[in-house]
Amino acid sequence: MKFRTSNQILNLRLITLGISLFLLNCWANPLTHPPIECLMKLSNSFCPDKDPFKRWSPAQYLLLLPESSVTISNLTNHSIVETGFVVGTAPPGITFVNVGIDDAPPIQVPVVNGTWRYSLPAKAITGTFWTYGSLHTIYAHIPYERSNTILVRKGTNKDTDGDGYPDLIVSASPGAGSQGYGFVYKSNSITKQLEATPSTTLTDGVTGTYFGSQISSGDFNGDGYADLIIGSQAYAAITAFGGRVFLFYSKGQSGIPSLNLNTGGVADAILSGITNGGRLGSFVKSADINHDGYDDAVLASPWNDDVFIFYSQGPNAISSQNTNSANISYKPVAGDNFGSNAYAGDVNGDGFLDLVVGAGTFSSNLGRVYIYISNQGFLPNQPQQYLTPNLTDPTPGCANAGGCRFGSSLVLDYFNSDRCIDLAVGGPTFNSNQGIVFVYHSTCDPINPYPNPPVATLLGPPTTSCNGGINCSFGGNLASGDTNGDGIPDLLIGATGASAGIGDVYLVLNDPIAGFRNMNLSADGAADSLFSGSVTASNFSMGLKFQDTNTDGLQDIVISEPLTTNLVYTFHSIRGSVPASQNLNGGGVTNQTLSPSAGTSLGNSIAELRGKAEGYLWALVTKTKKYFGFI
């Protein structure tokens, strides 16, 4: 006989008691219901699952947590991210907040004087990057509070000093007899306005070069701060009117210093045209064409039917060179104004940016748009699709003697709910300068993404109401962005000759289900809001864009009136509504009016969005762990 020690007996009794309590807790009868089912967590009438925490969804857990006391100050739900940083506030006594993006676990960000600052992906800093137009979540919280989580889209960086707010970047380039300028107006988070005096003033210090003929921004060295690219289309250093493009790189939190290139100032890089009359710098933009996380320079000139792309070299950005060493060059047909504009966006939804180029005078001013679809970051030598206006009803006016000049203006944006970027094209000479705008939805097809006819057609006002009774130029300038905070991009359409030459801008809303409506302003059609200039012959609407100017995360409306008045106007957007119509020639008011510190023709060019909000694909998918303070 084998005897057990007292310790063994005690252990046996504890095991027996544990099994009994376990079976009792599971309501299992060992004679009729095997206990193994309890061990396997199989719920039934004998062994129901009584663990409420196991059965509750993450949303039920979330309801138990208090609302977040951490704020995200510079962005809101559906914002376009035009900065490399997220900034916010925390309650008194808090020394750090948990901040994260997408599925990544949060990191502890220090709180200094009640505020915090988090660096978004930047290739040269974090080794990662966001593709233009991509959808992301940003969340912030302190332990044991519900997360403040928003959904955003990646846009073009316009924050030169990294304070978290986009700067208004504009030029003043009046003509051959005057000196041109580029300006940076910072947003003030306290006053909720743009600062009246520019923080940066750039000039070449001479006349006749058209410095500032175009201005734009991008992050060419991948450090999270916006750099500037400025065209000077009549510069004649190498050849007569060959043109130049100047790049100015941010110095970090101090931004971009003011420089006069004629008194010792030096640009960080110079891109020079070598063709007589080529006028490089007529059109300048940035885009990460080769998908390496660094913005490249996209330069177009309809004067010589050219498009050039210069790749960034990484943290060293773009070095000085001429067009002979451009990484990509296009010149398909002489004399059709190829390069009227050139925008990049993901046409087929594969995550790589494609190129869309307008040619306004193709085929006796009919106009054409060229679509080059990227192959994993490599643009082809030839376009996959040519897009021209449909000459049948309701647009026979494109076949008249003046044509449409289809492609003279265009904008890329995600107008419907898919992942492929859509297209709006202006034809300002339609029907003897009445003007027209066509909207096309991409089918995501890698060869012919834009079917014709368009999904919507918008016709301008009767020419009898326009400048000289003959010229409206409706659709000569376009911009898209989300004016009411619903996540769907709307359209701004400029008509510099409307209202007897005063100039009008038409805001047309995009319906989340029906999309853009057909509109005919000559047949009782009406825009959702109408903005009119202050005086005749001022080119009201020459500069046109959406951008947050009052630090609330919503895209506001920015309109320039460069001639005569020399002003830029802002109209604040309203979540769930639209700005009221304003007639500046008849008592209308603006939220802010900017005048330049030097020069004339302010707003000759405004650093535009490059495809903007990317539509209504706002399916919020957030991991449960983001809501909790345990991670």
N, C-alpha and C positions, 0 to 999 in steps of 0.2 A: 504494500500500500504506500502511495506517495502522498506525503503530507504537504499542505500549502502553508506558507508563512502568513503571518497576520497582514503583511503588506500586500501579498498576492490576493488574499481574501478581500481586502479593502478595494483593491483595484477592480476585482471582478464585480463587486457590488456596485461600484461607480459606473462600470460599463453597462451593467444590466439596467441601472436606473436611467442612464442616458438614452438607451434604446427605447425604454418604456416611454419616457417623456417625448422622444422624437416621434414615436408612433401615435401617441396621444395628440401631439401638436398637429400631425398630419391627418387626424381622424381616420387612421387606417385600422382595419380589422385584419390581423394576420391570418385568420381562418378563411376569410372570404376575399381579401384584397392584399396581394403581395406587397410587402413594404418596399420592394425595389422600385415600385412606381413613385413612391415618395422621394426615394433617393434620386430618381431620374427627373424629378420636378414635373411629373405628368399630372395635370390637374383633371380631376373628375369628381363625381358625387361623393366618393369615399375619401378622396385626397385632394380637396380643392386648394387652389393657390390663394393663400390669405395674405401674401406679402403685397401691400398696396404700393410700395415703392417700386416693386418689380413690374407691376401692371400699369403704372402711370407713364404717360408720355413725357418727353422733355418739356413740352409746352406747359404741362401741369406743374412740373418743378419750377419752371420759369415764373409762374404766377405767384409763387411763394416768395420770390425775391423782391426787394424794394426797387423802385425806379432808379436808374443810374443817375448819380450826381456828377458824373464826368460828362463834359460837353465836347463836341467837335465843332470848332468855331468857324472854320473856313469852308466847310463842305456840308451839304445836306443830301437827303435821299434824292437820287437821280442827278446829282451834280456831274459836271464835266471837270475832270481833274486837269487843271492847267498850271500845276505847281509840282515841285518835287517833294513837298512836305505836307504833313497833316499837323495842324495845331489845334489846341483846345485848352480848357480850363479844368481845375479840380477844386474840391472844397477845401477850406482852411484846415491846416494840420496834416494834409495828405502829402507824403514825400515822393510817391511814385504812383503811376497808373499802368495798367496792363493794356497794351495796344498791339493789335495784330491785323493781318490782312488774309483774306481768303481762308484756306484750310490750315494755315501755319499757326503754331502755338504762339501766344502773345509774348512780348518781351516787356520787361519793366523799364518804363521811361521816366526819368526823373522829373519832378515838378519843381519849378523855380518861380517863386513869387506868384504862385497860383496858376501858372501856365505850363504847358508841356509842348514838345515838338518832336515829331516822329518822321524819319526819313523814309520815303517810299522807294521802291526798287529803282536803282540807278546803276547801270552796268559797271562804271568805273569805281563805284563805291561798294555796292553790295554783290556784284557779280551776277545780278539778275536784272530783268527789265520787263516792263509791261508793253505789249504791242499796242500801237495806236488803235483806239476804238474798242479795246477789250473791256469786258465787264468784270468788276471786282467788288468784294465786300471789304469794308474797313470797320473795325470794332474797337471800342475802348471802354474800360470799366475799372473799378476798384474791387477788391475781394468781397464776395457775398452781396454783390449788387447785380442787377440785370444789366446786360451789356447794351451800350449805345451803338447800334449797328446800322450802317447805311450801305446802299448800293450805288456805285459810281462807274463812270466810263473814263477811260484814259483819253485825254486830249493832247493838244500841243502845249508844251511848257511855255508860259509867259511870265514866270515869276523870276525876275533877274536877281533878287536879293534873298530868296528863300524864306520870306516871312510867311509864306503859306497863301498869299493872295496874288492873283494875276495882275500884272501891270498893264496899263493901256499904252501900247506901243504904236506911235503914229509918226508920219513924216510931214514935212512942209516943203514941197518942191515945186515952186511956181512956174519956172521957165528959164530960158537961156540967159536972161539978163539979171537974175537974182540968185542969191546964195541959198542952197538947200540945207535942210536940217532933219535930224531924226531925234525924237523925244521919247522919254520913258516917264509916264505919270503913274506914281505908286498909289495903291489903294490904302486908305486910312481906316483901320478897324474901329477907331474911336468915333470919328465923325461920320462914318458910313458913306464916305464920298471919295472920289479921286482927289489927290492933292492938286491944288491949283497951279503950283509951280513944278515943272518937271525935275525929277531927281537926276536925270541924265540928259545932256544935250550933246549931240554929235554933229559935226559938220566937216566938210573938206575945206572950208574957208575960202572958196573961190566961186566965181559965177560961170555959167555956161556948161556945167557938167551934169545938171539934173540930179545932183546928189539927193537921195530920198525918192527917186522916181518910183521905187517900191521898197517896202520894209516888211520884215517878217521876223519870226523867232523860232528857236528850236534848241535842243540840248546836243550840241555837236561833240562835246567831250565826255558826255555821260556822267556828269558830277551832280545832277539833280537841280542845277541852276540854269535859267534860260539865257541863251546867248542871242545876239542880234545879227541879222544879215540885211544889208542895205545895198540897193542898186543905185548905180550912177551911170545911166544909159548913154549919156553923151560924152563920157570921159574919152580923151583922145591921146593917151600916153603912148600906145603902141601903134595905133592907126586911127584915122579920122573917124570919130564916133564909133569906135570899137566897143566902148563901154567897159565898165568895171563893176565888180561886186566886192564889198567890204564886209568882213566878219569881225565882230567885237565880242570877246568872250567874258562872261561874268567872272568877277574876282571873289565870288562867294557871298557872304552876308553883307559885304560892302557894295555889291551890285556891279554895274558897269560904270566906269569913270567917264566924266565928260571929257571930250577930246575935240581939238581943232587940228585937223591934219595939215593945215597950212602954217601952223605955229608950233611945230614940234610934236604934235600928237601922232601916234602910230597905230594903225589897225593891226589886229592880231593875225589876219590873213587877207590877201587880195587875190581875187580871181579875175583875170583879164581876158577881154575879147580881142581876137587878132584879125577879125574880118572888117574891112572898111564898111562902115555903115551898119554893122551887125547889131549894135546897141545892146550888148549884154547888160543885164540889169533891168530890163524892161519888166521882167516878172521874176520874183524870187520867192522860194518857199523852202521848207525843210520837211524831210520824211525819211524814215528808216527803210530805205529801199532794199538793202541787202540783208535786213533782218539780223543785224549783229548787236543791236541795243544802242547804237549811236546814230543820231540824225545825220542825214546826208543833205547836200545842197542841190536843190532842183531849180534850174535856171532856164527860162524860156525867153525867146525874142521873136515876135511875129514879124519884125522888120526884115529879118533874114531867114525866117522859117526854120528856126533852130530850137532844139531842146538839149541841154547839157546836164548831166548828173555827175557830181563830184562826191565820192565816198569819203566819209570820215575815216581817219586812221586810228580811231580808238581814243584813249585819253589825250592824245596829242591833237585831236580834232582834225581840221582841214588845213593844209599848208598852202602857202601862196603858189600859184601856178597859172597857166593860161589854158584856153580851151583845147589846145592840142593834146593835153594830158587828161582830159575829162574821162571818167570811167565809162560813161555811156553818152553817145550823141545820136540824135535823130534829126533827119532833114529829108522827109519823104517826097514832098512836092514843092517846087519853088512857086512863090507868088500866091499862096492861099492863106497867108497869115497863120501858118502852123506855129503853135506856141502862143496863141492869144492868151492862153492860160494852161496850166498843167497842175493837176491835183492827184494825190495818191490816196488810195483806200482799198479795202479788201473786197473786191468785186465778187469773187466766187466763194468766200467764206472759208478759205483754207488756212487763215492766220497770217498770210503774207500780203504785203501791200502791192497793189497793182497801180498802173499809171493811166490816167485819162487826160488827153490833150485836145484842146479846141483849136479849130482852124476856121476862123470866121468868114473868110472870103473865098473859100473853096467853091469851084464851079459857079463863077459869076455871082458871088455873094450868097449863094444858097447856104453854104456852111457845112461843116462836118466835124464829128468827134471821133478821135482815134482811141481805141482801148487796147492797152498792152497788159496782158495777164501774166503775173509772175509765176515762175516755175521754182518753187522753194527758195525764193530770194533772188532769182536771176530773171531779169526782164528779157523778153525776146527781141530779136532784131526787127521784126515786123509785127504790126498790130493783129490781134486775133479778130477784131470786129471794127467795122466802120459804121457809124451811126449818122444818118441824115434825116431831115424832117420828112414826115409823111406828106406828100403833096396833094392828097385827096382831102375831101371834106372831113373835119372842119377847118383845115389849114391851107386852103389853096393860095393864100396870100404869100406863101413862101416862094411861089413860082413867078411872082411879079418881077419887074425890072430891077428892083432894089434887093430882091431876095429876102432872106431872113437874117443873114449873118449868124446862123445857127452855130453855137459854140463860142460866140464872142464872150459870153459869160456862162459859167456853170458852177454847180456846187454838188458835192458828194455828201450823202447822209443816209442814215438808216430809217427810211420813212415808214416801213412796215415792221412786222415782228420777226423777220428772219435774220440770219446772221450775215447776209450779204448786202453790201452798201449799194444804195440807190442813187439816182442821178436826176438833177433838175438842170435844164439847159435853157438859156435865154436866146431869143431871136429878136433883137431890138428894132430891126428894119422891116419886120413883117408888116405886110399891108401898108406900104408907103410910110414906114416909121411909126405905125401904131404900136407895134411890139407884141411879143407873145412869149410864154414860158411853157415848156413841156416837162412833165414829170414821168420818169421811167422807173419801174421796179425791177431790180435784178432777179433773175431766175436761179442764180448761182451756177449757171452753166459755164464751164471753163472755156468755151469757144465763142458763143454768142449770148452773153448774159442779159442783154437789154432788148426785149422784143419791141417791135414797132407795129401798131401805133402806141402812143404813150397812154398811161393809165389816167392822166389828167392833163387838161389843156387850159391855160389861163390867158385870156386876151386882155389887152390894155384898153384904156379909155379912147373915145373917138378923137381922131386927130384934130377935129375942129376946136377942141377944148385945149389944145396944146400949143407949144411955142410956135408962133407964126401961123397957127392953124394947120401945121403940116408935120410937126415932129414931137412925139411923145417919148420915144425910146424906152418904152415899158420893157423891163427885163434886161436892161443894159447892165444892171448890177444886181447881184443876188447874195443872200446870206441865209443860213438856216441855223436853228437853235430852238431850245425849249423855253418858251416865254411864260408858260403857266405852271410849270413844275410837274407835269404829268408824265414826263419821260419820253414824250414823242416830239421830234423836231418839227417846228413850224417854219414857214417861209417869210422872208422879207424880200420884196421886189421893188427895186428902184426904177424911177422914171424921171430923169433929169429935166425933161421938157414938158412934163405935165403941168396942169393948172396955169396955162398961158406962160410957161417958162419958169415958174417959181420952183417947180420940182416937187414930186410926191414920193412917199414910201408906203407900200401896202403890206400890212401884216395879214397873212392867211394862215388860219389854224389847220392843223392836221388832225383829223378825227381818228381815235384809236381803232375804230372798226371799219369805217367807210374810207378812210384815207383823205387825200385832198380832193375837194370837189372841183368840177369844171366851173370856171368863172369867166364871165364876159362883162367887162366894165362898160362896154358900149351898148349893152342890152340889159340894163337894170341890175347887173351884178354888183356886188359890193364886197370890199375887204372887211375883215373883222376889226381892224383899226387902221386909221389913215393919218399919216404924219406929213405935213406940208411945210415947205421952207419959208424963209422970212422975206426974201426979195427975189426978183427975177434975175436970170442969168448968173446964178451963184453956184450952180452945179450941186444943189442939194441932192444927196444920196450918192455922190461919187464915192465916198467911203461908207461902207455899210457892214455891220457885223453884230453878232451876239457875244456878250462877255459879261461876267459878273463885275460890276463896278461899285457896288455898295456892300461888299463882303458878307452877303447872306447866302451865297452858294447858288443862287438862281441866275440864269443868264439874262442880262439886261440888253436893251436895244441901244446901239451906238450909231449915230448918223453924222456925217460931216457935211459942211457947207463951205468948201474951201475958197471959192471965188467971192470977191466983194466983202463978205462978212468975216472970212478967215476963222471959222469957229467949228467946234465939235460939240454935239449935243448928246446927252444920255437920257433915256427914259426907263425907269425902273420896272422890272417885271413883277408880277403879282401871282403868288401861288393860287391856283384855282380860278384865276380870272385873267384878263388881259389889260394892258395899259390903255387908258382912254385916248381917243383920237385927239391930236393936237395940230392946230393950224398956227404956225409961228408968224404968219402974215396977218393974223386976225385975232390976236390976244392969247394964243396958245402958250403953254408954259412947258419948260423942261425940268427935269430933276437936277441937272447940272449943265453948265455951259463952260467949255474950256476955250481959252485963247492962248496963242503961243507966246513964249518968252522972247522969241526972235523969229524973223522971217514971216512969210505969208503963205497962203494956201494950206493952212493946217488941215490935215485929214486927206490930203492928196492920196495918201495910202495909209491903211490901217492894217496892222498885223492880224490877218484873218484866221479864223478857225479852218482846219483842213478836213472837213467831213463831220465834225462836231459830235452830236450827242449819241449817235448810233442807236437811235430808235427805242422801241418799246419792248425790248427783250429783258424785262425787269423781273425775272423769276428768282426770287431771293432764296438761295440755298445756303444755310449757315449751319455749321456743325454745333452740336449741343454743347460741347466744351467751351465754346466762345461765350456762352451766357453766364458762366460761372466764375467765381473768384478762386477756384481751387487749382487753376492751371497757370 
